[in-house]
Amino acid sequence: MLGMLFNEKECKELDYVLRKELDEMLLDMSDQRLDQNIRHAIANRYKTVFRMYARFAPQKELSKYAWGGRSSQFKH
């Protein structure tokens, strides 16, 4: 386990970076041109980044990135 301290500005920046990364991965997972193995790897990474984001994101914001309702975009 690793602990880190961030000031307010750094927290906002981390929030922004993680949200943009989640947005990009959702877009990639919905791209049917990508190979299924690639989309699966992106989905695994999405889960990790989402858990990171979930540690400090407000519940309302977090629900925007909950992947449960998006399973139709990515077929295993």
VONUDO-625625 format. One line per field, with one value per atom (N, C-alpha, C, O): x, y negated, z negated; residue number from 1. Coordinates in Angstrom, 3 decimals. Atoms other than C-alpha are relative to their C-alpha. Last residue first. Layout:
BEGIN
c1	(X_...)
c2	(Y_...)
c3	(Z_...)
n	(NUM_...)
This chain:
BEGIN
c1	(-1.133_-16.636_0.154_1.055_0.426_-18.918_1.220_2.192_-1.162_-18.236_-0.473_-1.038_-1.018_-20.796_1.179_1.883_0.371_-23.645_1.033_1.105_-0.524_-21.871_-0.362_0.310_-0.680_-22.477_0.495_1.254_0.970_-25.062_0.606_-0.105_1.047_-22.637_-0.988_-1.329_-0.032_-19.734_-1.123_-1.321_0.299_-20.213_-0.227_-1.022_-1.026_-18.604_-0.206_0.609_-0.166_-21.489_0.954_0.875_1.032_-22.314_0.086_-0.367_-0.424_-19.004_-1.010_-0.631_-0.977_-19.951_0.406_0.605_0.702_-23.079_0.921_0.513_0.869_-21.199_-0.708_-0.822_1.353_-18.506_-0.877_-0.684_1.034_-15.063_-1.328_-1.655_0.202_-12.329_-1.100_-1.408_-0.491_-11.684_-0.274_-0.331_1.062_-13.903_0.440_-0.404_0.876_-11.305_-1.054_-1.420_-0.793_-8.751_-0.887_-0.846_-0.182_-11.363_0.827_0.561_1.275_-12.314_0.112_-0.393_0.078_-8.657_-1.295_-1.304_-1.032_-8.370_-0.096_-0.068_0.366_-11.672_0.997_0.603_1.104_-10.833_-0.386_-0.597_-0.628_-7.522_-1.053_-0.817_-0.725_-9.382_0.660_0.638_1.002_-11.803_0.664_0.236_0.452_-8.905_-1.014_-0.991_-1.105_-7.405_-0.372_-0.048_-0.034_-10.782_1.113_0.908_1.101_-11.089_-0.056_-0.394_-0.373_-7.666_-1.067_-0.752_-1.048_-8.557_0.456_0.744_0.625_-11.818_1.034_0.754_0.030_-9.921_-0.581_-0.396_-1.091_-10.739_-0.227_-1.358_-1.135_-13.055_1.176_2.029_0.062_-16.056_1.141_1.353_-0.476_-15.139_0.089_0.999_1.174_-17.284_0.384_-0.485_0.700_-14.338_-1.232_-1.681_-0.748_-12.283_-0.735_-0.740_0.081_-14.909_0.699_0.172_1.379_-15.205_-0.188_-0.836_0.118_-11.397_-1.417_-1.596_-0.712_-11.262_-0.125_-0.318_0.747_-13.898_0.628_-0.065_1.199_-12.137_-0.841_-1.327_-0.455_-8.840_-1.185_-1.260_-0.305_-10.516_0.457_0.113_1.260_-12.064_0.254_-0.453_0.686_-8.724_-1.319_-1.647_-0.756_-6.861_-0.714_-0.838_0.140_-9.502_0.673_0.086_1.400_-9.669_-0.200_-0.808_0.134_-5.867_-1.421_-1.615_-0.697_-5.800_-0.114_-0.364_0.824_-8.435_0.627_-0.075_1.188_-6.531_-0.898_-1.415_-0.420_-3.292_-1.170_-1.267_-0.241_-4.942_0.389_-0.075_1.282_-6.341_0.176_-0.580_0.692_-3.004_-1.251_-1.483_0.174_-2.127_-0.606_-1.429_0.714_-0.741_-0.035_0.982_-0.456_0.211_-0.841_-2.025_0.763_0.020_0.601_1.818_-0.751_1.182_-0.898_-2.047_0.850_0.000_0.891_1.975)
c2	(-0.885_10.354_1.088_1.919_-1.395_7.751_0.875_0.795_-0.876_4.116_1.424_1.773_0.565_1.449_0.931_0.878_-0.291_3.540_-0.550_-0.103_-1.310_3.514_0.349_1.178_0.136_-0.217_1.341_1.376_0.270_-0.107_-0.092_-0.270_-1.020_1.567_-0.198_0.766_-0.679_-0.779_1.015_1.519_-1.387_-3.295_0.757_0.335_-0.898_-6.410_1.450_2.312_0.243_-8.848_1.000_1.275_-0.748_-7.293_-0.204_0.646_-1.387_-8.548_0.798_1.662_-0.038_-12.169_1.435_1.793_0.454_-11.846_0.074_0.519_-1.078_-9.780_-0.385_0.436_0.047_-12.446_1.073_1.419_0.659_-11.289_-0.030_0.911_1.400_-10.556_-0.719_-1.870_0.290_-6.818_-1.430_-1.707_-0.203_-6.116_-0.344_-0.546_1.164_-7.609_0.088_-0.926_1.146_-4.968_-1.239_-1.955_-0.174_-2.230_-1.129_-1.575_0.325_-3.602_0.143_-0.699_1.459_-3.563_-0.441_-1.417_0.504_0.122_-1.509_-2.016_-0.390_1.119_-0.554_-1.030_0.867_-0.848_0.297_-0.617_1.252_1.020_-0.981_-1.705_-0.297_4.311_-1.256_-1.492_-0.181_2.893_0.304_-0.205_1.345_1.620_0.103_-0.709_0.598_5.129_-1.404_-1.785_-0.681_6.553_-0.576_-0.788_0.554_3.955_0.637_-0.026_1.373_4.978_-0.621_-1.234_-0.093_8.661_-1.380_-1.583_-0.352_7.956_0.084_-0.334_-1.427_6.234_0.268_-0.531_-0.543_2.588_1.486_1.937_-0.261_1.657_0.606_1.262_-1.373_2.057_0.339_1.508_-0.018_-1.142_1.445_2.185_-0.036_-1.110_0.063_0.212_-1.274_-0.123_0.109_1.212_-1.097_-2.981_1.332_2.124_0.188_-5.592_1.149_1.685_-0.335_-4.249_-0.122_0.716_-1.464_-4.298_0.444_1.445_-0.531_-7.948_1.523_2.079_0.356_-9.004_0.626_1.188_-0.852_-7.112_-0.270_0.665_-1.350_-8.812_0.969_1.815_-0.014_-12.207_1.381_1.829_0.085_-11.570_0.068_0.774_-1.291_-10.371_-0.015_0.959_-0.988_-13.438_1.358_2.007_0.295_-15.873_1.083_1.569_-0.227_-14.312_-0.174_0.675_-1.457_-14.256_0.393_1.306_-0.458_-17.951_1.518_2.019_0.372_-18.795_0.484_0.941_-0.862_-16.851_-0.297_0.619_-1.307_-18.626_0.984_1.800_0.143_-22.026_1.346_1.692_0.147_-21.067_-0.069_0.557_1.237_-19.761_-0.117_0.718_0.964_-16.123_-1.274_-1.238_1.194_-13.628_-0.975_-1.216_1.259_-10.157_-1.133_-0.955_1.170_-6.699_-1.261_-1.380_1.245_-3.506_-1.148_-1.228_1.175_0.000_-1.231_-1.230)
c3	(0.319_23.640_1.022_0.908_0.058_25.183_-0.193_0.558_-0.025_24.416_-0.166_-1.203_-0.877_25.217_0.168_1.176_-1.372_23.801_0.996_2.141_-0.406_20.435_1.444_2.058_-1.290_20.100_0.536_1.505_-1.053_17.367_1.370_2.358_-0.058_14.966_1.133_1.819_-1.280_15.785_0.169_1.274_0.347_13.048_1.296_2.135_-0.527_14.529_-0.407_-0.078_-1.444_14.181_0.640_1.838_-0.724_10.799_1.512_2.279_-0.165_9.439_0.823_1.613_-1.093_9.978_0.317_1.478_-1.205_7.842_1.219_2.291_-0.489_5.251_1.295_2.205_0.584_4.862_0.647_1.813_-0.798_6.033_-0.756_-1.480_0.403_3.481_0.764_0.452_1.347_3.373_-0.433_-1.631_0.986_6.375_-1.418_-2.292_-0.034_8.737_-1.106_-1.701_0.459_7.793_-0.114_-1.114_1.447_8.108_-0.589_-1.705_0.650_11.533_-1.519_-2.262_0.046_12.620_-0.694_-1.443_0.903_11.727_-0.164_-1.286_1.367_13.320_-1.015_-2.080_0.418_16.465_-1.454_-2.251_0.435_16.743_-0.509_-1.476_1.238_16.873_-0.560_-1.768_1.053_19.435_-1.339_-2.374_0.378_21.566_-1.141_-2.066_0.750_21.579_-0.483_-1.608_1.297_22.636_-0.881_-2.076_0.803_25.391_-1.379_-2.359_0.342_26.694_-0.883_-1.903_1.026_26.579_-0.462_-1.641_1.275_28.444_-1.121_-2.245_0.272_31.253_-1.384_-2.302_0.799_31.790_-0.255_-0.436_-0.895_34.652_-0.756_-0.158_-0.495_32.355_0.953_1.274_-1.384_30.534_0.496_0.124_-0.875_27.373_1.481_2.340_0.177_25.203_0.890_1.202_-0.634_26.655_-0.121_0.821_-1.446_25.759_0.735_1.710_-0.378_22.243_1.508_2.134_-0.007_21.997_0.343_1.037_-1.165_23.051_0.077_1.159_-1.213_20.562_1.235_2.082_-0.012_17.756_1.244_1.880_-0.336_18.645_0.046_0.937_-1.435_18.693_0.447_1.541_-0.749_15.290_1.503_2.223_0.076_13.864_0.772_1.448_-0.782_15.118_-0.010_1.029_-1.431_13.835_0.858_1.825_-0.347_10.360_1.502_2.154_-0.047_10.182_0.389_1.192_-1.202_11.076_0.147_1.243_-1.155_8.489_1.292_2.195_0.009_5.845_1.195_1.835_-0.504_6.808_0.032_0.948_-1.438_6.376_0.615_1.702_-0.704_2.966_1.519_2.261_0.369_1.629_0.873_1.747_-1.074_1.998_-0.561_-1.476_0.417_-0.503_1.168_1.819_-0.581_0.627_-0.559_-0.843_0.423_-0.902_0.596_0.733_-0.123_0.773_-0.423_0.012_0.000_0.000_0.000_-0.584)
n	(76_76_76_76_75_75_75_75_74_74_74_74_73_73_73_73_72_72_72_72_71_71_71_71_70_70_70_70_69_69_69_69_68_68_68_68_67_67_67_67_66_66_66_66_65_65_65_65_64_64_64_64_63_63_63_63_62_62_62_62_61_61_61_61_60_60_60_60_59_59_59_59_58_58_58_58_57_57_57_57_56_56_56_56_55_55_55_55_54_54_54_54_53_53_53_53_52_52_52_52_51_51_51_51_50_50_50_50_49_49_49_49_48_48_48_48_47_47_47_47_46_46_46_46_45_45_45_45_44_44_44_44_43_43_43_43_42_42_42_42_41_41_41_41_40_40_40_40_39_39_39_39_38_38_38_38_37_37_37_37_36_36_36_36_35_35_35_35_34_34_34_34_33_33_33_33_32_32_32_32_31_31_31_31_30_30_30_30_29_29_29_29_28_28_28_28_27_27_27_27_26_26_26_26_25_25_25_25_24_24_24_24_23_23_23_23_22_22_22_22_21_21_21_21_20_20_20_20_19_19_19_19_18_18_18_18_17_17_17_17_16_16_16_16_15_15_15_15_14_14_14_14_13_13_13_13_12_12_12_12_11_11_11_11_10_10_10_10_9_9_9_9_8_8_8_8_7_7_7_7_6_6_6_6_5_5_5_5_4_4_4_4_3_3_3_3_2_2_2_2_1_1_1_1)
